[in-house]
């Protein structure tokens, strides 16, 4: 199943799209297409029929989580929305020339800051990500690898760039099975990241 990202250009019909395949071994039996918050259709590839696979009720749609957006005034100076505001504004106005100029200005400021750090001998350190030299990939430092506990976990939220989980109970008692699952996930993560 692929949850497609919101495209940069496109209307409301382009958001929340999904697509996927149902397979038996290597054989594709059916495909799924639609919107995860709306209708999803299943296409039987053997007989060519198409049926509704998922169509959430209005009650289900009402339970959808609200998107939390940090107010522009509360954002730090290096948050993407703030950094790219002039580029985004120019694109929104259809002014590609201005967008290109603003992007150049932003990139030059970043290059200048990098030169200053180098001249001053200041090492750049990522606050929220770590680099895996083996895979040359960046990973979020505060990744929560434990399984979601629907009996105790209420919500995940971000505070100062760190994702945190709000719990029903302060004590973090878990079953032996759940502890083993977490240990296995953490062990796999360490093998991958080392």
TALINFEN-V238136 format. One record per residue. N is the residue number from 1. RES is the residue in one letter. PSI is psi as a letter, one per 20 degrees, with the letter a starting at -180 (NA if undefined). OMEGA is omega as a letter, one per 40 degrees, with the letter a starting at -180 (* if undefined). NEAR is the number of other ideal C-beta (glycine too) atoms within 12 Angstrom. Layout:
# TALINFEN-V238136
n=N res=RES psi=PSI omega=OMEGA near=NEAR
n=N res=RES psi=PSI omega=OMEGA near=NEAR
This chain:
# TALINFEN-V238136
n=1 res=X psi=p omega=i near=18
n=2 res=X psi=p omega=i near=14
n=3 res=X psi=o omega=a near=17
n=4 res=X psi=q omega=i near=19
n=5 res=X psi=q omega=i near=12
n=6 res=X psi=p omega=a near=16
n=7 res=X psi=q omega=i near=13
n=8 res=X psi=h omega=i near=13
n=9 res=X psi=q omega=i near=10
n=10 res=X psi=q omega=a near=13
n=11 res=X psi=a omega=a near=9
n=12 res=X psi=h omega=i near=12
n=13 res=X psi=i omega=a near=14
n=14 res=X psi=i omega=a near=14
n=15 res=X psi=q omega=i near=20
n=16 res=X psi=k omega=i near=24
n=17 res=X psi=q omega=i near=27
n=18 res=X psi=q omega=i near=25
n=19 res=X psi=q omega=a near=22
n=20 res=X psi=r omega=a near=24
n=21 res=X psi=q omega=i near=19
n=22 res=X psi=p omega=a near=19
n=23 res=X psi=q omega=i near=14
n=24 res=X psi=o omega=a near=11
n=25 res=X psi=c omega=i near=7
n=26 res=X psi=i omega=a near=7
n=27 res=X psi=p omega=i near=11
n=28 res=X psi=o omega=a near=16
n=29 res=X psi=h omega=a near=18
n=30 res=X psi=r omega=i near=25
n=31 res=X psi=q omega=i near=26
n=32 res=X psi=p omega=i near=30
n=33 res=X psi=q omega=i near=25
n=34 res=X psi=b omega=a near=29
n=35 res=X psi=p omega=a near=26
n=36 res=X psi=h omega=i near=25
n=37 res=X psi=j omega=i near=24
n=38 res=X psi=b omega=a near=24
n=39 res=X psi=p omega=i near=23
n=40 res=X psi=p omega=a near=27
n=41 res=X psi=q omega=i near=23
n=42 res=X psi=p omega=a near=26
n=43 res=X psi=o omega=i near=24
n=44 res=X psi=o omega=a near=17
n=45 res=X psi=i omega=i near=18
n=46 res=X psi=g omega=a near=13
n=47 res=X psi=i omega=i near=11
n=48 res=X psi=j omega=a near=11
n=49 res=X psi=q omega=i near=14
n=50 res=X psi=p omega=i near=18
n=51 res=X psi=q omega=i near=19
n=52 res=X psi=p omega=i near=16
n=53 res=X psi=h omega=a near=26
n=54 res=X psi=p omega=i near=22
n=55 res=X psi=n omega=a near=18
n=56 res=X psi=q omega=i near=20
n=57 res=X psi=r omega=i near=13
n=58 res=X psi=h omega=i near=11
n=59 res=X psi=g omega=i near=8
n=60 res=X psi=g omega=a near=13
n=61 res=X psi=h omega=i near=17
n=62 res=X psi=h omega=a near=11
n=63 res=X psi=i omega=a near=11
n=64 res=X psi=p omega=i near=16
n=65 res=X psi=q omega=i near=12
n=66 res=X psi=q omega=i near=8
n=67 res=X psi=p omega=i near=10
n=68 res=X psi=p omega=i near=13
n=69 res=X psi=p omega=i near=12
n=70 res=X psi=p omega=i near=18
n=71 res=X psi=q omega=a near=10
n=72 res=X psi=g omega=a near=15
n=73 res=X psi=h omega=a near=10
n=74 res=X psi=i omega=a near=14
n=75 res=X psi=q omega=i near=17
n=76 res=X psi=r omega=a near=16
n=77 res=X psi=h omega=a near=13
n=78 res=X psi=j omega=i near=17
n=79 res=X psi=q omega=a near=21
n=80 res=X psi=g omega=a near=15
n=81 res=X psi=g omega=i near=20
n=82 res=X psi=g omega=a near=19
n=83 res=X psi=g omega=a near=22
n=84 res=X psi=j omega=a near=23
n=85 res=X psi=h omega=a near=21
n=86 res=X psi=h omega=i near=23
n=87 res=X psi=g omega=a near=27
n=88 res=X psi=g omega=i near=21
n=89 res=X psi=g omega=a near=17
n=90 res=X psi=g omega=i near=22
n=91 res=X psi=g omega=i near=21
n=92 res=X psi=h omega=i near=17
n=93 res=X psi=i omega=i near=14
n=94 res=X psi=j omega=a near=11
n=95 res=X psi=n omega=a near=16
n=96 res=X psi=h omega=i near=14
n=97 res=X psi=g omega=i near=14
n=98 res=X psi=g omega=i near=19
n=99 res=X psi=g omega=i near=23
n=100 res=X psi=g omega=i near=16
n=101 res=X psi=g omega=a near=18
n=102 res=X psi=h omega=i near=25
n=103 res=X psi=g omega=i near=23
n=104 res=X psi=g omega=i near=17
n=105 res=X psi=g omega=i near=20
n=106 res=X psi=g omega=a near=24
n=107 res=X psi=h omega=i near=17
n=108 res=X psi=g omega=i near=14
n=109 res=X psi=g omega=i near=18
n=110 res=X psi=h omega=i near=18
n=111 res=X psi=g omega=i near=14
n=112 res=X psi=g omega=i near=14
n=113 res=X psi=h omega=i near=19
n=114 res=X psi=g omega=i near=16
n=115 res=X psi=g omega=i near=14
n=116 res=X psi=g omega=i near=14
n=117 res=X psi=g omega=a near=15
n=118 res=X psi=g omega=i near=13
n=119 res=X psi=h omega=a near=10
n=120 res=X psi=i omega=a near=11
n=121 res=X psi=k omega=i near=8
n=122 res=X psi=p omega=i near=12
n=123 res=X psi=p omega=i near=9
n=124 res=X psi=p omega=i near=16
n=125 res=X psi=p omega=i near=11
n=126 res=X psi=p omega=i near=14
n=127 res=X psi=h omega=a near=15
n=128 res=X psi=i omega=a near=20
n=129 res=X psi=q omega=i near=18
n=130 res=X psi=q omega=a near=19
n=131 res=X psi=p omega=i near=17
n=132 res=X psi=o omega=a near=18
n=133 res=X psi=h omega=a near=11
n=134 res=X psi=g omega=a near=11
n=135 res=X psi=i omega=a near=13
n=136 res=X psi=k omega=i near=8
n=137 res=X psi=q omega=i near=13
n=138 res=X psi=q omega=a near=15
n=139 res=X psi=q omega=i near=22
n=140 res=X psi=p omega=a near=21
n=141 res=X psi=h omega=a near=18
n=142 res=X psi=k omega=i near=19
n=143 res=X psi=p omega=a near=20
n=144 res=X psi=o omega=a near=21
n=145 res=X psi=i omega=a near=22
n=146 res=X psi=q omega=i near=23
n=147 res=X psi=q omega=i near=22
n=148 res=X psi=p omega=i near=17
n=149 res=X psi=n omega=a near=24
n=150 res=X psi=i omega=i near=12
n=151 res=X psi=h omega=a near=14
n=152 res=X psi=h omega=a near=21
n=153 res=X psi=p omega=a near=21
n=154 res=X psi=g omega=a near=16
n=155 res=X psi=q omega=i near=17
n=156 res=X psi=q omega=a near=20
n=157 res=X psi=r omega=a near=18
n=158 res=X psi=p omega=i near=19
n=159 res=X psi=p omega=a near=14
n=160 res=X psi=k omega=i near=14
n=161 res=X psi=i omega=a near=19
n=162 res=X psi=p omega=i near=17
n=163 res=X psi=p omega=a near=19
n=164 res=X psi=q omega=i near=16
n=165 res=X psi=p omega=i near=23
n=166 res=X psi=p omega=a near=16
n=167 res=X psi=q omega=i near=21
n=168 res=X psi=g omega=a near=15
n=169 res=X psi=q omega=i near=13
n=170 res=X psi=h omega=i near=8
n=171 res=X psi=q omega=a near=8
n=172 res=X psi=l omega=i near=16
n=173 res=X psi=p omega=i near=14
n=174 res=X psi=q omega=i near=20
n=175 res=X psi=r omega=i near=14
n=176 res=X psi=g omega=i near=10
n=177 res=X psi=g omega=a near=12
n=178 res=X psi=g omega=i near=21
n=179 res=X psi=h omega=i near=17
n=180 res=X psi=g omega=i near=15
n=181 res=X psi=g omega=i near=19
n=182 res=X psi=g omega=a near=22
n=183 res=X psi=g omega=i near=18
n=184 res=X psi=g omega=i near=17
n=185 res=X psi=g omega=a near=19
n=186 res=X psi=g omega=i near=19
n=187 res=X psi=g omega=i near=15
n=188 res=X psi=g omega=a near=14
n=189 res=X psi=g omega=a near=20
n=190 res=X psi=h omega=i near=15
n=191 res=X psi=g omega=a near=13
n=192 res=X psi=h omega=a near=16
n=193 res=X psi=i omega=a near=22
n=194 res=X psi=NA omega=* near=13
